[in-house]
Amino acid sequence: MELKDTLNMMNSADYKERLKAEYFQLKIRKEKLESMLKKYKEGTLTFTPSCSYELLYEQVIYMKQYQHILEERAKIENVELG
């Protein structure tokens, strides 16, 4: 799944669909940032980030916490995240 695949869900009138979109968007962004950090550490990035590795890593930590909160909320609200 890509971010563009979540657009219809994000614009849905159903809050459960919007919750799914929020979750999938976060998951996609988190995975991309983790991939970037791996390359950053290996020295194989094709660019030099302005932010430090540590700051970007901290962002991933908060993204993981946010993802966990969305997963817990989905359980409570009976939303299947697949």
C-alpha positions as protocol buffer text, in pm:
chain_id: "A"
residue {
  index: 1
  type: MET
  ca { x: 0 y: 0 z: 0 }
}
residue {
  index: 2
  type: GLU
  ca { x: 112 y: 353 z: -78 }
}
residue {
  index: 3
  type: LEU
  ca { x: -4 y: 686 z: 63 }
}
residue {
  index: 4
  type: LYS
  ca { x: -212 y: 753 z: -248 }
}
residue {
  index: 5
  type: ASP
  ca { x: -408 y: 434 z: -178 }
}
residue {
  index: 6
  type: THR
  ca { x: -542 y: 586 z: 145 }
}
residue {
  index: 7
  type: LEU
  ca { x: -699 y: 898 z: -7 }
}
residue {
  index: 8
  type: ASN
  ca { x: -1053 y: 763 z: -41 }
}
residue {
  index: 9
  type: MET
  ca { x: -1044 y: 629 z: 314 }
}
residue {
  index: 10
  type: MET
  ca { x: -919 y: 963 z: 445 }
}
residue {
  index: 11
  type: ASN
  ca { x: -1207 y: 1146 z: 279 }
}
residue {
  index: 12
  type: SER
  ca { x: -1470 y: 897 z: 396 }
}
residue {
  index: 13
  type: ALA
  ca { x: -1767 y: 1006 z: 606 }
}
residue {
  index: 14
  type: ASP
  ca { x: -1708 y: 692 z: 816 }
}
residue {
  index: 15
  type: TYR
  ca { x: -1474 y: 764 z: 1105 }
}
residue {
  index: 16
  type: LYS
  ca { x: -1360 y: 400 z: 1105 }
}
residue {
  index: 17
  type: GLU
  ca { x: -1236 y: 436 z: 749 }
}
residue {
  index: 18
  type: ARG
  ca { x: -1057 y: 758 z: 844 }
}
residue {
  index: 19
  type: LEU
  ca { x: -896 y: 579 z: 1140 }
}
residue {
  index: 20
  type: LYS
  ca { x: -773 y: 307 z: 904 }
}
residue {
  index: 21
  type: ALA
  ca { x: -632 y: 569 z: 668 }
}
residue {
  index: 22
  type: GLU
  ca { x: -455 y: 746 z: 954 }
}
residue {
  index: 23
  type: TYR
  ca { x: -307 y: 416 z: 1069 }
}
residue {
  index: 24
  type: PHE
  ca { x: -193 y: 308 z: 722 }
}
residue {
  index: 25
  type: GLN
  ca { x: -43 y: 651 z: 648 }
}
residue {
  index: 26
  type: LEU
  ca { x: 150 y: 647 z: 973 }
}
residue {
  index: 27
  type: LYS
  ca { x: 270 y: 292 z: 913 }
}
residue {
  index: 28
  type: ILE
  ca { x: 391 y: 377 z: 562 }
}
residue {
  index: 29
  type: ARG
  ca { x: 574 y: 689 z: 678 }
}
residue {
  index: 30
  type: LYS
  ca { x: 730 y: 510 z: 976 }
}
residue {
  index: 31
  type: GLU
  ca { x: 857 y: 225 z: 759 }
}
residue {
  index: 32
  type: LYS
  ca { x: 1006 y: 468 z: 507 }
}
residue {
  index: 33
  type: LEU
  ca { x: 1180 y: 662 z: 783 }
}
residue {
  index: 34
  type: GLU
  ca { x: 1315 y: 340 z: 934 }
}
residue {
  index: 35
  type: SER
  ca { x: 1448 y: 242 z: 594 }
}
residue {
  index: 36
  type: MET
  ca { x: 1611 y: 582 z: 556 }
}
residue {
  index: 37
  type: LEU
  ca { x: 1771 y: 554 z: 900 }
}
residue {
  index: 38
  type: LYS
  ca { x: 1915 y: 215 z: 810 }
}
residue {
  index: 39
  type: LYS
  ca { x: 2076 y: 365 z: 501 }
}
residue {
  index: 40
  type: TYR
  ca { x: 2186 y: 669 z: 704 }
}
residue {
  index: 41
  type: LYS
  ca { x: 2368 y: 442 z: 949 }
}
residue {
  index: 42
  type: GLU
  ca { x: 2521 y: 236 z: 664 }
}
residue {
  index: 43
  type: GLY
  ca { x: 2634 y: 552 z: 485 }
}
residue {
  index: 44
  type: THR
  ca { x: 2439 y: 462 z: 170 }
}
residue {
  index: 45
  type: LEU
  ca { x: 2192 y: 752 z: 154 }
}
residue {
  index: 46
  type: THR
  ca { x: 2191 y: 939 z: -175 }
}
residue {
  index: 47
  type: PHE
  ca { x: 2164 y: 1271 z: 12 }
}
residue {
  index: 48
  type: THR
  ca { x: 2281 y: 1427 z: 336 }
}
residue {
  index: 49
  type: PRO
  ca { x: 1996 y: 1493 z: 581 }
}
residue {
  index: 50
  type: SER
  ca { x: 1988 y: 1828 z: 757 }
}
residue {
  index: 51
  type: CYS
  ca { x: 1864 y: 1659 z: 1076 }
}
residue {
  index: 52
  type: SER
  ca { x: 2082 y: 1444 z: 1294 }
}
residue {
  index: 53
  type: TYR
  ca { x: 2037 y: 1069 z: 1305 }
}
residue {
  index: 54
  type: GLU
  ca { x: 1937 y: 1101 z: 1670 }
}
residue {
  index: 55
  type: LEU
  ca { x: 1652 y: 1343 z: 1599 }
}
residue {
  index: 56
  type: LEU
  ca { x: 1516 y: 1126 z: 1318 }
}
residue {
  index: 57
  type: TYR
  ca { x: 1544 y: 818 z: 1539 }
}
residue {
  index: 58
  type: GLU
  ca { x: 1349 y: 997 z: 1812 }
}
residue {
  index: 59
  type: GLN
  ca { x: 1080 y: 1069 z: 1554 }
}
residue {
  index: 60
  type: VAL
  ca { x: 1055 y: 696 z: 1476 }
}
residue {
  index: 61
  type: ILE
  ca { x: 1015 y: 620 z: 1847 }
}
residue {
  index: 62
  type: TYR
  ca { x: 720 y: 859 z: 1873 }
}
residue {
  index: 63
  type: MET
  ca { x: 572 y: 725 z: 1551 }
}
residue {
  index: 64
  type: LYS
  ca { x: 582 y: 373 z: 1698 }
}
residue {
  index: 65
  type: GLN
  ca { x: 407 y: 497 z: 2012 }
}
residue {
  index: 66
  type: TYR
  ca { x: 143 y: 671 z: 1801 }
}
residue {
  index: 67
  type: GLN
  ca { x: 96 y: 353 z: 1597 }
}
residue {
  index: 68
  type: HIS
  ca { x: 46 y: 154 z: 1917 }
}
residue {
  index: 69
  type: ILE
  ca { x: -218 y: 403 z: 2035 }
}
residue {
  index: 70
  type: LEU
  ca { x: -403 y: 373 z: 1704 }
}
residue {
  index: 71
  type: GLU
  ca { x: -391 y: -7 z: 1729 }
}
residue {
  index: 72
  type: GLU
  ca { x: -535 y: 4 z: 2082 }
}
residue {
  index: 73
  type: ARG
  ca { x: -804 y: 247 z: 1973 }
}
residue {
  index: 74
  type: ALA
  ca { x: -892 y: 23 z: 1679 }
}
residue {
  index: 75
  type: LYS
  ca { x: -936 y: -273 z: 1916 }
}
residue {
  index: 76
  type: ILE
  ca { x: -1165 y: -72 z: 2143 }
}
residue {
  index: 77
  type: GLU
  ca { x: -1371 y: 60 z: 1852 }
}
residue {
  index: 78
  type: ASN
  ca { x: -1381 y: -274 z: 1668 }
}
residue {
  index: 79
  type: VAL
  ca { x: -1195 y: -148 z: 1364 }
}
residue {
  index: 80
  type: GLU
  ca { x: -1015 y: -417 z: 1166 }
}
residue {
  index: 81
  type: LEU
  ca { x: -678 y: -284 z: 1055 }
}
residue {
  index: 82
  type: GLY
  ca { x: -588 y: -598 z: 861 }
}
